[in-house]
């Protein structure tokens, strides 16, 4: 009966398509305060065969293929596991998003899309701070493919990279990581951004370092993984009758 349906907790599966469990584990404290009795978040890491870090088209496609196969095997898609929505926690135009959408009618989002929706709703110019140089062009292309424009009517001011890959964000010396984030944020503010998106799931929780680069300019930091959870929670809730 529909009445019980509305009271049932919303169950979101967060998928890290690379094989680094440490990255999946790092997301959990960042999302813990968003949980409430009506929201359950589960986590899935890509299988051993997935690359440990997604750094280019090749590793993105490989991670999508291996992770998709393991999700089907584990009955996460249209199977015994009862998820209401899926979040692909890789900050890219990741092929797994489209693959899941082909196989389920439930909402599927990537953290790139979710964080841009969130930033557009805040109504201020925004930019993305990401990891390696490769992502400057790749993310700009991703924004164009998903949203049909590279500047979103002047709202999107572009991408700055830190030069560190996702694994280095977790493994490099803390002051090296902080300095790289601070400098990228400073360049982003100089471009006119007033909202900064963390353009890598591995950057979750590194807001302070970004704010340190803003020299007193009032900046909102949008954590892409948090955006994903809140957008999906809202989407599922709004569709429930």
Buried (B, 14 or more C-beta within 10 A) or exposed (E): EEEEEEEEEBBBBBBBBBBBEEBBEBBEEBBEEBEEEEBBBEBBBBBEEBBBBBBBEEBBBBBBBBBBEBBEEEEBBEEEBEBBBBBBBBBBBBBBBEBBBEEBEBBBBBBBBBBBBBBBEEEBBBBBBBBBEBBBEBBBEBBBEBBEEEBBEEBBBBBBBBEBBBBBBBEBEEEEBBBBBBBBBBBBBEEEBBBBBBBBBBBBBBBEBBBBBBEEEEBBBBBBBBBBBBBBBEBBEEEEE
